[in-house]
Structures are given as C-alpha cells and as structure tokens.
Amino acid sequence: MTGTEPGPASPPSPLQGDGGLARLLADRIRDVPDHPKPGIVFKDITPLLADPVALTALTDALAAFGTAHGATKVVGLEARGFILGAPVAVRAGLGFVPVRKAGKLPGATLSQTYALEYGTAEVEIHAEDLGPQDRVLIVDDVLATGGTADAAIQLIRRTGAEVAGLAVLMELSFLPGRARIEAALDGAPYQALLTV
C-alpha cells in the first residue's frame, strides 16, 4: 500500500448517527421495576459501566465539560458519583475529591445537612481538599430532587472554592431537581447527558 491508497475502513464510531452519545448511553441503562420498593422504576447503570465503549464515551463527555469550564478538581457524590467522577478526573488530568455520607471520612471535615422528604441527611468533605484556588466540577449519576447536589455546592463554596459546574449522566425530569440546583448553582453551568 502506498501513501495515496486508502487503508482499511475504520469501524463507525458509536457516537455517529442519530442520537449519538445519548442513544449509546440510554441503550445501556436498564429499568428495574419495583426496586427498591413497589411503584419505583430504578435506573440501573451497571450495564453501562460494564460496557467499555459506553463508559469511555461517558467519561470523555463529562471530562470535556469540566475542561471547557476550567475545572481544577472533580468532586464525586456518594456513591455512584465516585464511580463516574474518578475516571473523569483522571481523563481530565485533575484531582478527585469525594463528598461522603457523614461519619465516613477520617480527620477534619466540613458537613452540610439537607432536607429529605421525611427527615434530613448529612454529607461531608475533607476541609483541606479544596481551597480558593480551585474550580470544582461536581459529578453524579442522577439528578433527582437535587438535595445532595445542593448540599455539595454549599460545601464546596464553604471551602472557598468556586463551583465550575455540575454534570450528571441522567436527569429525572419528573422530579424538581433542576430548579433546585439551578438556583444553587447561581449561574454556574449544568449538564445532563440524558433526560428521562
């Protein structure tokens, strides 16, 4: 073969064509009826995580969002935000910081309580992991009511860091999360790769 002859055709990218990334991701999310209780349809992302093409495409898309908005760190929200956030941080060449349920982190922490439908919950971050020099991309799997994301935004700002944006795999549009986090983000960008 000479330099002027075409080589073998590359296989088409799974992101080309109708739907692109959204279709690739949606096709690998399984609905599980009546989990964890009757009437709930659980969105199971484990088939997506098991598919290296889909997981790579998801990681690339979230990393590109963070890079485009000048992130210097990635925060992942417990627990599936850890699964997505850590590879996003690696892909973007950034550090990763977990936001955990209260009592899970050793050492000095900052905590934030937020309201649930019946009661409250609390999340924490290591006090020294972020500071005024940081712009933080928050990553999670699903935006539902927005309580955890709102608490994370407040925690990040309490460290002196700036919120570069919030990126999620999937937004549940039938729940009020978007309005809540758009108010909390106060102009910082938001991205959901899928809306259901």
N, CA, C and O of each residue as an XYZ file, in Angstrom:
784
protein
N       0.843     -1.157      0.000
C       0.000      0.000      0.000
C       0.895      1.229      0.000
O       1.859      1.297      0.763
N       0.585      2.196     -0.847
C       1.326      3.455     -0.879
C       0.598      4.488     -0.052
O      -0.518      4.251      0.410
N       1.226      5.631      0.137
C       0.618      6.688      0.938
C      -0.635      7.275      0.317
O      -1.383      7.975      0.999
N      -0.889      7.007     -0.983
C      -2.060      7.591     -1.633
C      -3.251      6.647     -1.677
O      -4.359      7.064     -2.013
N      -3.034      5.385     -1.343
C      -4.135      4.428     -1.370
C      -4.859      4.426     -0.026
O      -4.220      4.527      1.021
N      -6.183      4.314     -0.048
C      -6.908      4.296      1.222
C      -6.631      3.005      1.982
O      -6.507      1.935      1.387
N      -6.539      3.115      3.272
C      -6.367      1.956      4.136
C      -7.711      1.317      4.421
O      -8.733      1.733      3.875
N      -7.712      0.314      5.269
C      -8.974     -0.314      5.620
C      -9.891      0.699      6.301
O      -9.437      1.570      7.044
N     -11.149      0.571      6.040
C     -12.125      1.498      6.633
C     -12.194      1.282      8.139
O     -12.199      0.149      8.622
N     -12.247      2.388      8.869
C     -12.411      2.303     10.320
C     -13.851      1.964     10.638
O     -14.757      2.396      9.925
N     -14.080      1.202     11.690
C     -15.463      0.941     12.075
C     -16.128      2.247     12.485
O     -15.466      3.126     13.037
N     -17.421      2.391     12.228
C     -18.086      3.636     12.598
C     -18.073      3.837     14.105
O     -18.181      2.882     14.874
N     -17.941      5.070     14.508
C     -17.976      5.400     15.931
C     -19.385      5.184     16.460
O     -20.354      5.473     15.758
N     -19.522      4.679     17.690
C     -20.860      4.517     18.253
C     -21.524      5.861     18.518
O     -22.718      5.912     18.811
N     -20.758      6.961     18.417
C     -21.330      8.276     18.662
C     -21.812      8.942     17.388
O     -22.380     10.033     17.440
N     -21.595      8.301     16.235
C     -22.069      8.874     14.984
C     -23.509      8.460     14.739
O     -23.980      7.447     15.255
N     -24.190      9.253     13.951
C     -25.546      8.894     13.556
C     -26.582      9.437     14.518
O     -26.280     10.233     15.407
N     -27.805      8.990     14.321
C     -28.943      9.501     15.087
C     -28.792      9.230     16.567
O     -28.602      8.085     16.977
N     -28.874     10.271     17.368
C     -28.849     10.097     18.811
C     -27.475     10.085     19.425
O     -27.320     10.480     20.581
N     -26.453      9.638     18.682
C     -25.080      9.665     19.147
C     -24.892      9.183     20.572
O     -25.287      8.074     20.933
N     -24.282     10.040     21.369
C     -23.939      9.703     22.741
C     -25.172      9.353     23.569
O     -25.169      8.361     24.298
N     -26.219     10.159     23.460
C     -27.420      9.911     24.277
C     -27.989      8.519     24.012
O     -28.380      7.816     24.944
N     -28.034      8.129     22.754
C     -28.577      6.804     22.427
C     -27.682      5.689     22.953
O     -28.164      4.695     23.497
N     -26.376      5.864     22.784
C     -25.440      4.873     23.291
C     -25.639      4.667     24.790
O     -25.711      3.532     25.260
N     -25.727      5.753     25.529
C     -25.884      5.667     26.982
C     -27.250      5.103     27.373
O     -27.341      4.210     28.216
N     -28.303      5.628     26.758
C     -29.662      5.192     27.101
C     -29.871      3.708     26.833
O     -30.570      3.026     27.583
N     -29.266      3.213     25.767
C     -29.417      1.795     25.418
C     -28.774      0.865     26.446
O     -29.052     -0.334     26.462
N     -27.912      1.420     27.305
C     -27.205      0.602     28.271
C     -27.640      0.870     29.714
O     -26.948      0.494     30.660
N     -28.779      1.516     29.868
C     -29.361      1.723     31.193
C     -30.610      0.863     31.280
O     -31.505      0.955     30.440
N     -30.656      0.032     32.302
C     -31.741     -0.945     32.449
C     -32.764     -0.436     33.452
O     -32.401      0.034     34.531
N     -34.040     -0.528     33.099
C     -35.125     -0.221     34.039
C     -35.420     -1.460     34.881
O     -35.618     -2.554     34.353
N     -35.446     -1.269     36.192
C     -35.764     -2.363     37.113
C     -37.035     -1.969     37.865
O     -36.978     -1.148     38.780
N     -38.188     -2.549     37.487
C     -39.443     -2.182     38.147
C     -39.478     -2.610     39.614
O     -38.897     -3.623     40.004
N     -40.173     -1.810     40.404
C     -40.439     -2.124     41.814
C     -39.173     -2.302     42.649
O     -39.125     -3.146     43.543
N     -38.146     -1.500     42.351
C     -36.919     -1.512     43.143
C     -36.562     -0.078     43.501
O     -36.538      0.759     42.599
N     -36.291      0.253     44.716
C     -36.178     -0.615     45.889
C     -37.510     -0.905     46.571
O     -37.561     -1.651     47.549
N     -38.605     -0.309     46.047
C     -39.918     -0.611     46.620
C     -40.963     -0.544     45.521
O     -40.699      0.024     44.462
N     -42.138     -1.106     45.744
C     -43.180     -1.123     44.709
C     -43.500      0.279     44.191
O     -43.595      1.245     44.947
N     -43.663      0.345     42.870
C     -44.008      1.608     42.227
C     -42.811      2.406     41.729
O     -42.977      3.350     40.955
N     -41.606      2.041     42.162
C     -40.386      2.735     41.729
C     -39.782      1.971     40.552
O     -39.686      0.745     40.589
N     -39.373      2.703     39.500
C     -38.620      2.110     38.399
C     -37.186      2.596     38.547
O     -36.881      3.755     38.265
N     -36.308      1.702     38.993
C     -34.908      2.027     39.254
C     -34.137      2.056     37.949
O     -34.280      1.151     37.126
N     -33.325      3.078     37.747
C     -32.481      3.203     36.565
C     -31.112      2.599     36.901
O     -30.301      3.225     37.583
N     -30.869      1.399     36.424
C     -29.659      0.647     36.731
C     -28.582      0.971     35.696
O     -28.742      0.666     34.514
N     -27.477      1.594     36.143
C     -26.405      1.963     35.221
C     -25.315      0.899     35.126
O     -24.333      1.096     34.411
N     -25.464     -0.226     35.832
C     -24.387     -1.221     35.801
C     -24.128     -1.797     34.410
O     -22.971     -2.090     34.110
N     -25.140     -1.983     33.527
C     -24.802     -2.427     32.163
C     -23.948     -1.400     31.416
O     -23.077     -1.777     30.632
N     -24.186     -0.126     31.648
C     -23.371      0.927     31.031
C     -21.931      0.842     31.546
O     -20.981      0.930     30.768
N     -21.779      0.672     32.854
C     -20.445      0.581     33.434
C     -19.687     -0.633     32.922
O     -18.460     -0.601     32.830
N     -20.396     -1.694     32.592
C     -19.766     -2.932     32.113
C     -19.355     -2.853     30.649
O     -18.617     -3.713     30.169
N     -19.822     -1.836     29.936
C     -19.528     -1.684     28.513
C     -18.393     -0.674     28.351
O     -18.603      0.515     28.590
N     -17.194     -1.115     27.951
C     -16.060     -0.185     27.882
C     -16.255      0.944     26.884
O     -15.743      2.042     27.100
N     -16.981      0.708     25.799
C     -17.216      1.771     24.812
C     -18.118      2.840     25.415
O     -17.825      4.031     25.310
N     -19.203      2.428     26.039
C     -20.141      3.391     26.640
C     -19.500      4.121     27.817
O     -19.660      5.333     27.956
N     -18.778      3.394     28.662
C     -18.142      4.027     29.817
C     -17.085      5.028     29.374
O     -16.969      6.102     29.965
N     -16.321      4.697     28.352
C     -15.316      5.626     27.834
C     -15.979      6.863     27.245
O     -15.517      7.981     27.475
N     -17.057      6.676     26.488
C     -17.759      7.814     25.896
C     -18.337      8.725     26.978
O     -18.266      9.949     26.866
N     -18.906      8.132     28.018
C     -19.446      8.893     29.137
C     -18.331      9.668     29.838
O     -18.473     10.861     30.106
N     -17.228      8.990     30.133
C     -16.095      9.629     30.799
C     -15.560     10.792     29.973
O     -15.295     11.869     30.507
N     -15.404     10.574     28.671
C     -14.897     11.628     27.789
C     -15.826     12.842     27.772
O     -15.363     13.982     27.821
N     -17.132     12.598     27.704
C     -18.092     13.705     27.642
C     -18.066     14.525     28.926
O     -18.072     15.755     28.871
N     -18.038     13.870     30.070
C     -18.019     14.596     31.345
C     -16.690     15.317     31.550
O     -16.665     16.437     32.061
N     -15.581     14.679     31.150
C     -14.275     15.325     31.267
C     -14.198     16.555     30.371
O     -13.651     17.581     30.773
N     -14.740     16.460     29.167
C     -14.729     17.600     28.247
C     -15.534     18.771     28.817
O     -15.139     19.927     28.663
N     -16.650     18.480     29.467
C     -17.463     19.526     30.095
C     -16.653     20.227     31.186
O     -16.641     21.456     31.256
N     -15.982     19.455     32.031
C     -15.181     20.046     33.096
C     -14.029     20.877     32.568
O     -13.767     21.973     33.063
N     -13.340     20.354     31.559
C     -12.223     21.078     30.963
C     -12.696     22.379     30.324
O     -12.061     23.422     30.479
N     -13.818     22.310     29.604
C     -14.357     23.503     28.936
C     -14.701     24.612     29.923
O     -14.690     25.790     29.567
N     -15.008     24.234     31.164
C     -15.404     25.225     32.166
C     -14.301     25.480     33.200
O     -14.561     26.036     34.267
N     -13.083     25.074     32.879
C     -11.928     25.442     33.684
C     -11.821     24.761     35.030
O     -11.257     25.332     35.963
N     -12.352     23.543     35.157
C     -12.272     22.830     36.436
C     -10.822     22.498     36.772
O     -10.017     22.195     35.892
N     -10.508     22.560     38.063
C      -9.197     22.137     38.559
C      -9.311     20.892     39.439
O      -8.311     20.228     39.710
N     -10.520     20.579     39.880
C     -10.777     19.379     40.682
C     -12.153     18.831     40.293
O     -13.006     19.552     39.775
N     -12.340     17.541     40.556
C     -13.631     16.886     40.363
C     -14.102     16.381     41.718
O     -13.347     15.733     42.442
N     -15.343     16.677     42.056
C     -15.985     16.144     43.256
C     -17.018     15.126     42.814
O     -17.854     15.411     41.957
N     -16.960     13.926     43.404
C     -17.950     12.892     43.144
C     -18.836     12.713     44.361
O     -18.356     12.711     45.494
N     -20.138     12.560     44.121
C     -21.102     12.432     45.208
C     -21.357     10.960     45.504
O     -21.525     10.150     44.592
N     -21.384     10.625     46.797
C     -21.585      9.243     47.215
C     -22.914      8.719     46.695
O     -23.928      9.412     46.784
N     -22.925      7.519     46.161
C     -21.798      6.639     45.956
C     -21.484      6.492     44.469
O     -20.318      6.353     44.101
N     -22.496      6.520     43.617
C     -22.220      6.285     42.196
C     -21.485      7.453     41.552
O     -20.875      7.290     40.496
N     -21.535      8.626     42.172
C     -20.720      9.741     41.696
C     -19.234      9.455     41.818
O     -18.427     10.033     41.090
N     -18.860      8.549     42.751
C     -17.458      8.133     42.855
C     -17.068      7.329     41.612
O     -15.994      7.522     41.043
N     -17.959      6.427     41.203
C     -17.679      5.541     40.070
C     -17.466      6.360     38.801
O     -16.594      6.040     37.993
N     -18.258      7.414     38.623
C     -18.134      8.243     37.426
C     -17.076      9.327     37.584
O     -16.329      9.610     36.647
N     -17.010      9.930     38.760
C     -16.135     11.081     38.957
C     -14.657     10.767     38.910
O     -13.880     11.550     38.364
N     -14.250      9.641     39.467
C     -12.816      9.310     39.493
C     -12.236      9.162     38.087
O     -11.197      9.763     37.816
N     -12.850      8.392     37.172
C     -12.276      8.322     35.825
C     -12.366      9.647     35.071
O     -11.514      9.934     34.231
N     -13.384     10.455     35.358
C     -13.466     11.782     34.745
C     -12.274     12.627     35.171
O     -11.662     13.307     34.348
N     -11.945     12.582     36.461
C     -10.789     13.328     36.953
C      -9.503     12.853     36.281
O      -8.683     13.672     35.867
N      -9.323     11.541     36.171
C      -8.131     11.004     35.521
C      -8.072     11.462     34.070
O      -7.032     11.925     33.603
N      -9.188     11.335     33.357
C      -9.220     11.705     31.932
C      -8.902     13.183     31.737
O      -8.224     13.550     30.777
N      -9.389     14.034     32.641
C      -9.174     15.478     32.528
C      -7.847     15.924     33.146
O      -7.472     17.091     33.031
N      -7.136     15.002     33.800
C      -5.874     15.354     34.442
C      -6.064     16.187     35.700
O      -5.263     17.074     35.996
N      -7.127     15.897     36.436
C      -7.481     16.666     37.633
C      -7.492     15.771     38.862
O      -7.517     14.546     38.746
N      -7.473     16.382     40.036
C      -7.628     15.638     41.278
C      -9.082     15.294     41.532
O      -9.988     15.929     40.992
N      -9.295     14.281     42.363
C     -10.647     13.827     42.710
C     -10.862     13.961     44.206
O      -9.994     13.605     45.002
N     -12.043     14.487     44.588
C     -12.400     14.676     45.993
C     -13.791     14.073     46.219
O     -14.738     14.452     45.530
N     -13.931     13.139     47.175
C     -15.253     12.565     47.439
C     -16.067     13.405     48.419
O     -15.531     13.946     49.386
N     -17.358     13.505     48.156
C     -18.325     14.014     49.136
C     -19.048     12.786     49.665
O     -19.722     12.076     48.918
N     -18.898     12.538     50.990
C     -19.375     11.298     51.583
C     -20.491     11.527     52.579
O     -20.709     12.645     53.044
N     -21.192     10.459     52.899
C     -22.152     10.493     53.993
C     -21.413     10.792     55.287
O     -20.239     10.456     55.440
N     -22.110     11.421     56.208
C     -21.499     11.817     57.485
C     -20.891     10.619     58.197
O     -21.471      9.534     58.216
N     -19.704     10.830     58.788
C     -19.042      9.805     59.573
C     -18.144      8.869     58.794
O     -17.537      7.980     59.391
N     -18.032      9.033     57.476
C     -17.238      8.115     56.659
C     -15.807      8.598     56.430
O     -14.927      7.790     56.134
N     -15.562      9.901     56.561
C     -14.231     10.454     56.301
C     -13.455     10.632     57.597
O     -14.011     11.129     58.577
N     -12.189     10.240     57.628
C     -11.371     10.487     58.818
C     -10.864     11.928     58.810
O     -10.838     12.574     57.762
N     -10.469     12.420     59.952
C      -9.861     13.743     60.019
C     -10.872     14.867     60.020
O     -12.072     14.650     60.192
N     -10.360     16.084     59.821
C     -11.196     17.284     59.870
C     -12.090     17.366     58.635
O     -11.619     17.246     57.504
N     -13.371     17.569     58.865
C     -14.325     17.653     57.762
C     -15.213     18.884     57.914
O     -15.341     19.454     58.997
N     -15.818     19.272     56.803
C     -16.929     20.212     56.800
C     -18.172     19.387     56.507
O     -18.120     18.457     55.702
N     -19.291     19.716     57.149
C     -20.512     18.950     56.906
C     -21.639     19.878     56.514
O     -21.647     21.063     56.845
N     -22.593     19.303     55.796
C     -23.770     20.050     55.353
C     -24.993     19.150     55.491
O     -25.027     18.044     54.951
N     -25.981     19.630     56.210
C     -27.244     18.911     56.358
C     -28.224     19.415     55.300
O     -28.226     20.596     54.954
N     -29.046     18.514     54.797
C     -30.063     18.903     53.821
C     -31.340     18.113     54.082
O     -31.318     17.039     54.684
N     -32.450     18.670     53.615
C     -33.759     18.086     53.887
C     -34.081     16.968     52.907
O     -33.807     17.060     51.710
N     -34.664     15.921     53.447
C     -35.255     14.844     52.660
C     -36.767     14.971     52.774
O     -37.274     15.812     53.518
N     -37.483     14.131     52.033
C     -38.941     14.180     52.114
C     -39.416     13.958     53.548
O     -40.334     14.632     54.016
N     -38.787     13.013     54.241
C     -39.118     12.729     55.639
C     -37.827     12.695     56.438
O     -37.248     11.626     56.627
N     -37.367     13.842     56.909
C     -36.158     13.889     57.720
C     -35.043     14.668     57.059
O     -35.280     15.512     56.194
N     -33.811     14.371     57.482
C     -32.645     15.062     56.954
C     -31.526     14.059     56.696
O     -31.558     12.924     57.173
N     -30.552     14.503     55.941
C     -29.330     13.736     55.701
C     -28.163     14.704     55.800
O     -28.348     15.921     55.810
N     -26.965     14.150     55.872
C     -25.781     14.985     56.032
C     -24.653     14.422     55.185
O     -24.452     13.209     55.131
N     -23.913     15.315     54.519
C     -22.734     14.913     53.749
C     -21.535     15.712     54.241
O     -21.671     16.779     54.841
N     -20.343     15.155     53.964
C     -19.106     15.776     54.434
C     -18.043     15.764     53.348
O     -18.090     14.984     52.397
N     -17.079     16.665     53.530
C     -15.907     16.747     52.664
C     -14.709     17.034     53.557
O     -14.848     17.694     54.586
N     -13.534     16.546     53.173
C     -12.335     16.908     53.931
C     -12.087     18.406     53.789
O     -12.071     18.939     52.680
N     -11.899     19.064     54.894
C     -11.764     20.522     54.917
C     -10.570     21.007     54.100
O     -10.618     22.094     53.523
N      -9.499     20.214     54.043
C      -8.273     20.677     53.388
C      -8.170     20.306     51.909
O      -7.204     20.699     51.255
N      -9.132     19.564     51.363
C      -9.008     19.072     49.989
C      -9.309     20.110     48.917
O      -8.913     19.936     47.765
N      -9.998     21.180     49.276
C     -10.328     22.252     48.338
C      -9.992     23.587     48.971
O      -9.971     23.719     50.195
N      -9.730     24.573     48.135
C      -9.446     25.910     48.640
C      -9.753     26.956     47.585
O     -10.252     26.624     46.510
N      -9.460     28.217     47.880
C      -9.806     29.323     46.988
C      -9.202     29.221     45.588
O      -9.709     29.844     44.655
N      -8.139     28.454     45.427
C      -7.504     28.302     44.118
C      -8.258     27.327     43.216
O      -7.931     27.221     42.034
N      -9.255     26.615     43.735
C      -9.918     25.540     42.983
C     -11.219     25.969     42.324
O     -12.000     26.755     42.859
N     -11.411     25.401     41.117
C     -12.703     25.461     40.406
C     -13.162     24.002     40.293
O     -12.447     23.165     39.742
N     -14.337     23.706     40.809
C     -14.743     22.319     41.042
C     -15.896     21.897     40.137
O     -16.937     22.552     40.083
N     -15.686     20.786     39.425
C     -16.748     20.129     38.681
C     -17.360     19.070     39.584
O     -16.653     18.191     40.077
N     -18.661     19.144     39.805
C     -19.393     18.147     40.588
C     -19.955     17.112     39.617
O     -20.582     17.468     38.619
N     -19.728     15.823     39.914
C     -20.193     14.731     39.053
C     -21.059     13.786     39.869
O     -20.712     13.408     40.988
N     -22.205     13.409     39.282
C     -23.060     12.392     39.893
C     -23.743     11.608     38.787
O     -23.705     12.001     37.621
N     -24.368     10.498     39.156
C     -25.043      9.678     38.154
C     -26.415     10.234     37.809
O     -26.767     10.321     36.632
N     -27.202     10.615     38.827
C     -28.594     11.020     38.602
C     -28.901     12.305     39.357
O     -28.503     12.466     40.511
N     -29.601     13.206     38.708
C     -30.180     14.348     39.396
C     -31.658     14.040     39.588
O     -32.407     13.923     38.618
N     -32.074     13.909     40.840
C     -33.474     13.622     41.175
C     -34.075     14.851     41.854
O     -34.549     15.759     41.171
N     -34.062     14.892     43.170
C     -34.610     16.057     43.883
C     -33.586     17.172     44.036
O     -33.949     18.314     44.317
N     -32.314     16.852     43.855
C     -31.264     17.860     43.924
C     -30.702     18.125     45.299
O     -29.837     18.989     45.447
N     -31.162     17.411     46.312
C     -30.722     17.675     47.676
C     -29.240     17.457     47.896
O     -28.571     18.302     48.492
N     -28.716     16.336     47.424
C     -27.298     16.042     47.626
C     -26.431     17.010     46.834
O     -25.422     17.499     47.341
N     -26.821     17.288     45.590
C     -26.042     18.226     44.771
C     -26.047     19.622     45.387
O     -25.016     20.294     45.406
N     -27.184     20.056     45.883
C     -27.281     21.366     46.536
C     -26.364     21.411     47.761
O     -25.650     22.394     47.961
N     -26.377     20.369     48.573
C     -25.506     20.315     49.749
C     -24.034     20.345     49.343
O     -23.222     21.000     49.996
N     -23.687     19.633     48.261
C     -22.301     19.632     47.785
C     -21.880     21.019     47.313
O     -20.760     21.452     47.583
N     -22.756     21.706     46.620
C     -22.462     23.071     46.172
C     -22.164     23.962     47.374
O     -21.203     24.732     47.361
N     -22.989     23.853     48.406
C     -22.772     24.657     49.616
C     -21.447     24.301     50.291
O     -20.716     25.189     50.728
N     -21.138     23.006     50.377
C     -19.875     22.584     50.978
C     -18.680     23.141     50.212
O     -17.743     23.672     50.808
N     -18.720     23.017     48.899
C     -17.608     23.491     48.070
C     -17.391     24.986     48.278
O     -16.255     25.437     48.422
N     -18.451     25.737     48.294
C     -18.315     27.185     48.489
C     -17.786     27.517     49.882
O     -17.074     28.506     50.055
N     -18.125     26.708     50.861
C     -17.613     26.944     52.218
C     -16.112     26.723     52.316
O     -15.475     27.268     53.218
N     -15.523     25.935     51.410
C     -14.069     25.753     51.403
C     -13.365     26.946     50.780
O     -12.143     27.058     50.869
N     -14.118     27.839     50.150
C     -13.542     28.963     49.424
C     -13.378     28.692     47.947
O     -13.024     29.592     47.186
N     -13.637     27.433     47.519
C     -13.508     27.070     46.108
C     -14.714     27.583     45.334
O     -15.750     27.920     45.908
N     -14.553     27.632     44.022
C     -15.618     28.054     43.118
C     -16.208     26.814     42.444
O     -15.482     25.869     42.134
N     -17.498     26.817     42.220
C     -18.147     25.715     41.508
C     -18.031     25.992     40.008
O     -18.572     26.975     39.502
N     -17.313     25.105     39.306
C     -17.152     25.246     37.856
C     -18.373     24.730     37.110
O     -18.629     25.139     35.977
N     -19.132     23.829     37.740
C     -20.318     23.285     37.096
C     -20.732     21.966     37.734
O     -20.027     21.398     38.568
N     -21.899     21.505     37.310
C     -22.450     20.222     37.742
C     -22.765     19.419     36.495
O     -23.433     19.918     35.589
N     -22.295     18.180     36.435
C     -22.561     17.305     35.302
C     -23.069     15.962     35.815
O     -22.484     15.365     36.718
N     -24.162     15.502     35.225
C     -24.755     14.219     35.607
C     -25.002     13.377     34.365
O     -25.176     13.897     33.263
N     -25.013     12.085     34.565
C     -25.373     11.171     33.485
C     -26.834     11.372     33.106
O     -27.163     11.451     31.922
N     -27.718     11.456     34.108
C     -29.154     11.408     33.834
C     -29.926     12.322     34.771
O     -29.671     12.359     35.975
N     -30.873     13.058     34.204
C     -31.783     13.890     34.994
C     -33.173     13.275     34.953
O     -33.675     12.925     33.885
N     -33.787     13.147     36.117
C     -35.164     12.672     36.193
C     -36.064     13.903     36.137
O     -36.239     14.598     37.138
N     -36.630     14.168     34.965
C     -37.344     15.424     34.735
C     -38.662     15.523     35.489
O     -39.210     16.616     35.633
N     -39.177     14.400     35.972
C     -40.442     14.415     36.701
C     -40.247     14.777     38.171
O     -41.218     14.852     38.924
N     -39.011     14.999     38.580
C     -38.708     15.446     39.935
C     -38.141     16.869     39.881
O     -37.666     17.293     38.827
N     -38.181     17.616     40.991
C     -37.865     19.043     40.950
C     -36.381     19.396     41.081
O     -36.049     20.521     41.456
N     -35.497     18.465     40.781
C     -34.081     18.707     40.998
C     -33.501     19.856     40.207
O     -32.709     20.632     40.741
N     -33.878     19.985     38.936
C     -33.270     21.015     38.093
C     -33.487     22.413     38.660
O     -32.538     23.191     38.751
N     -34.700     22.741     39.038
C     -34.964     24.084     39.573
C     -34.144     24.327     40.832
O     -33.610     25.417     41.035
N     -34.049     23.313     41.666
C     -33.308     23.470     42.915
C     -31.826     23.713     42.667
O     -31.233     24.606     43.274
N     -31.223     22.928     41.781
C     -29.778     23.094     41.604
C     -29.446     24.298     40.729
O     -28.384     24.899     40.893
N     -30.333     24.664     39.802
C     -30.061     25.879     39.021
C     -30.012     27.095     39.937
O     -29.186     27.987     39.743
N     -30.891     27.135     40.931
C     -30.840     28.225     41.904
C     -29.553     28.151     42.708
O     -28.906     29.173     42.936
N     -29.173     26.955     43.140
C     -27.958     26.787     43.948
C     -26.697     27.086     43.151
O     -25.742     27.642     43.694
N     -26.679     26.722     41.864
C     -25.504     26.943     41.030
C     -25.252     28.428     40.771
O     -24.116     28.830     40.520
N     -26.299     29.236     40.829
C     -26.160     30.688     40.691
C     -25.352     31.069     39.452
O     -24.410     31.858     39.527
N     -25.735     30.493     38.309
C     -25.096     30.840     37.041
C     -24.018     29.882     36.582
O     -23.626     29.929     35.416
N     -23.517     29.006     37.457
C     -22.546     28.001     37.031
C     -23.247     27.009     36.097
O     -24.438     26.751     36.273
N     -22.548     26.452     35.118
C     -23.200     25.593     34.139
C     -23.622     24.229     34.682
O     -23.048     23.701     35.635
N     -24.649     23.687     34.033
C     -25.207     22.387     34.376
C     -25.357     21.585     33.106
O     -25.766     22.121     32.076
N     -25.027     20.290     33.165
C     -25.189     19.411     32.023
C     -25.745     18.068     32.466
O     -25.218     17.446     33.389
N     -26.811     17.622     31.808
C     -27.318     16.255     31.947
C     -27.203     15.613     30.583
O     -27.729     16.149     29.608
N     -26.525     14.472     30.484
C     -26.357     13.833     29.197
C     -27.628     13.146     28.723
O     -27.839     12.985     27.520
N     -28.482     12.738     29.670
C     -29.787     12.148     29.361
C     -30.837     12.795     30.238
O     -30.565     13.147     31.386
N     -32.042     12.952     29.698
C     -33.178     13.411     30.488
C     -34.306     12.413     30.288
O     -34.715     12.129     29.163
N     -34.804     11.885     31.411
C     -35.906     10.914     31.336
C     -37.080     11.403     32.156
O     -38.108     10.730     32.224
